[in-house]
């Protein structure tokens, strides 16, 4: 009986040591498995898109400080800083770079051909040469695109005319520093011709050019405004909305953030939804998948948002049929 009891105690003591040893080994392994993600953005933290990305990661079991580390780099609208910022991420030897939107993704692609890159909210990634095709990206870049042919932008022009039938001359504001914008302008030109609209093309690389641009719009007699979706114009959305209102210009935007700030209308995919979806690409890559084998994801839902407060300030009556089709009406 004493021998049996002694053996039991010895077995228990051995088992306890095994738990301690292997438990410590498991912890060491867990620490060793921490993955590093580099996050590069042309805009600023105030967009909150990085939070949507982190939410998507948490839903897939990736938690910052536990099994991943995220290195954030924000250019705050200063695109010239992007090469320097992405070079920092490359030097840190992150496991994957997340880049949004187009200008950031292009800077990441220019910086490395080996590190996996998950692009977010990039306009026409095939057209600007980031990927070979949607089904087979072919290189080190993949992810959810903002548009694959920028089809939502011409549709926005059509919706603006439906909301304001009297418009004839539409000012189009784009950023020439974004390579996808020139492709968008070509699509808008085709749409304008079919709608019988005259386009007035304007460019701005920074907020310091807004005064000149809006003065030129007034001089040329613009009676509507189409703002091509771009991080610069989202960063300065409140200023743009105020300028458009001052000049009595009904405006159409590519993202709802501009409408929340006072723009008249927006039509396009959700930036936050794309940011959450990007987490699924990161998840697969961290588990061993190659970007070349992960098809680019196309947006499947486009939101129409209308700001009725802005409409009233402009003296506009939005057709009820259009209001019924809106995903959200801001009162």
N, C-alpha and C positions, 0 to 999 in steps of 0.2 A: 504493500500500500504506500509506504514511504517512498519506494523507488519510483512508483508510478507518478506520485505527486511531484517528485523531483524532476522527472522527465517532462511532465507537463509544464512546470515552471521554466525549464530550460527551453522547451519548444516555444513558449510564449515570449521569452526573452529574445530568442533568435528571430522570431517573427517581427517583434518590435524593431529590432535593428534593421531588418530587411526593409520595413516600411520607411524607416528614417533614411536609409541609404538610397533606396530607389525613389523615394519621395523627393529627396534632394536632387537626385539625378534628373527627375522629371521637371523639377523647377528650373534646373540649369538648362535643360533642353528647351523649356518654354521661353526662357530669356533669350536663348540663342536663336530662336525662331522669329524674333521680332523683325518685321519687315519695315522697310523705310519707303515712304511715298513722297515724291516731290510734287508740289502743287504750284503751278505757274499760272498767273492770271494777268491779263492786260489791264483790268480794272482794279477796284479796291475792295477791301473787306466789307464796305457798307452794302454791297450788293447782296451779301448773305448767301451767295451760291455755294461757297465752301461749306456752309453749314448743312445745306441740302445734300451735298456730296457725303459729308460725314454721317448724316442720318442714313443714307443708303448703305454705307459701310457697316454701321451698327446693326442694321437689319440682317446683314449677312455674317454677323459674328466678328467683325473687325472693330476693335475698340482702341482708340488712341491711348497710349500709356500702358496697354496690356499686351497686345500682340502686334501692334503697328505704331510707328512714329510718322508724323506728317510734317514735312518741312514746307512752310508756306512762303511764297514769294509773290508780292503784288507790285505791279508796275505803276498803279495809280494813274493810268492814262498816259504815262510817258513811255511810249513804245520803244524809244531809243534805249531804254534800260533793259529790255527783254533779253538780248544776247548775254549781258552780264549776269542777269539773274539765273538764267537757265544754265550758264557755265558753272555757277555755284552748286546747283543741284547735281550736275554731272560729276563735279569733284567730290561731292559727298557720297557718290556711288549708291544712289537710291536704287531701289528695285524696279520702280516704274515712275514715269513722269506723267502727271495729269496736267493738261494744258487747255486753257480756254480764254477767249474764243479763238478766232482765226489767226490773229497776229501772234498770239502766244504759241499756238500749235505750230505755226510756220517757224518761229524762232527755235522751238524745241527740235523740230525736224532738221533744221540747219546745224544744230549743235551736236546731234548724235544720230548715227544710223544703226546703233546696236541696242541701246536702252529701249525698252518698250515704252511707247507713248500712247496714252488714252486721250484723244481730243474730245472736247465738249463744245457744242454750239458753233461748229465750224460751218460756214456757208460753202456749199458745193466743193467738197474735199477732192472729188475727182477732177473737176475743172481747174483747180489751182495746183494740182499735182501732188497732193499729200498722200493719196492712195492710188493704186492702179485701177481698181474697180471697187464697187460696193460689196460684191459677193466675195471677192478675194483681194483684200487690200494689198497683199504682196510684199510689204516691207515691215517696218517697226511701228506703224501708226494704225490705230483703229479707234472706234468709239461711237457715241451717238452724235449725229450731225444735226445742225440747225435746219438745214435744207440740203437736198441733193441736186436741185436744179433751181433753187431760189424761187420756186413757184408761188410761194406765199406773197411775195412782194408785188407782182402784177395783180394778184387777187386783191391786195390792199388798195391798189389804185382804183380798181373797179368798185370796191365797197365805198371808197371816198366819194366817187361820183354819184353813187346811189344815195348816199346820205346828203350830199349837196349837189343836186342836179345842175345848178347854175355855174359850177366851176368850169373854166375853160383853159386857164394857164396854171399848171402845177409846178411849183418849185420843188426840185429834188435835191435833198441834202445828203452828201456822201462824204466819206473820209478816204482820200486817195492812198493813205498809208495801209489800208486794208485791201489785200489783193483780191478778195472775193467781191468787193463792191463794184469794180468795173464790169464783172460778169452780170451782176444784178442790174446795172444800168442798161445793159443790152436787152435784158428781158423786159424791163420797164418800158423801153422805147417801143418795142413790139406791141405791148399792151396799150400804150397811149395812142398809137396809131389806130388800133381797132376801136378805141373808145372816142376818137375824135378830139383828143386832148393835145395841147401843146406843152412840151416839157421845157422848163428852164433849169439848167443844170448848175449846181453850186457845190463847191468843195470846201471842207474845213478840216484842218489837221489838229486844231486845238481850240479851246474856248476863246482865246485872244482874237480869233478870226470871226467870231459870231457877229460883232458889230458891222463889220464890212459886208458880210454875207447877207444879213437881213436888210441892210440899207440897199444892197443891189436887188434884192427880191422886190422891195417896194418900188424901186426905180423902174423895173421891168414889168411891173403890173401883175405880179403873181396873185392869184385868188385862192390858192390852196397849197398845201405843203405835204410832201411825202418825205419822211425821214427814214433812210435805210438803216436797219438795225445794226448797231455798232457800239462797242463798249464806251467809246468817247461820248457818244450822244446819250447813253444811259447814265454815265457818270454825271453829266451836266443836264439831266432831264428837266430839273426845275427851271433852270435858266432858259432852255429851249421852249418850254411850255409858256413861260411868261412872255418871251419875245413874240411867239406866234400869236398870243392873245392880244398883245399890244398892236400888232399889225392886222388884226382881224382875219387871221389865216386859219381856217379849219385844217387840222393836221391829222395825218395817218402815220402810225408807227409800226415797227415790226415786233415790239414787245410791250406787254401790258404795263411794265414799270413806268414807261413814259406817260401812259394815260393816268396812272395813279398820281403822277406829279402834275397833272393838269392838261395833258394833251387830249385831243378830241377822241381819237379812236386808235385801236391797234388790232392787228391780225397777224398771228404767227404762233409757233409752238411755245410751250412753257420752258423758260430757262431753268427753272427749279426742277422740273420733271426730268429734263436731260441730265442735270447734275446728279440727281439720285440714280438715274439709269447708268451713269458712268461707273458707279460703284460695282455693278455686275461685271463689267469688263476688267476692272482692277482685280476683283475676286478671282476670276478665271486665270488671269495672268500670274497672280501670286501663287496659284495652285499648279502652274506649269504650262498653261496654254501660251501659244505664240500669237502676237497681234496679226500676223499674216494670215492666220487661219480663222480669225474672228470677223465675220462680216460686219460692215458698217451698219449701224442702226438708223433707219430713217424715221423722222417724226410721223406719228400716226394721228395726232390730234392737233388741230389749229384753233386757237381761241380768238373769238371776236369780243372785244371789250369796248364799251362806249361810255364816255363821261358826259352825263346829261347836264351837270353843273356848268361845264365848259360850253356845251351847246347853247345853254340859255344865255351865257355871257356873250356869246357870238351872235345871238339873236336867231339861232337856227332851230328848226323843228325837224327832228329826226323821224323819218317815216316809221310808222308803227310796225310795218312788216320787217324792217331791219332790226328794231328793238326786240322783236320776238325771236329773232335768230341769234341774238347776242348771248354769249355765255355768261357775261356779267354786265350789268348796267350800274354805273356809279352815280348815285344821286347827289 
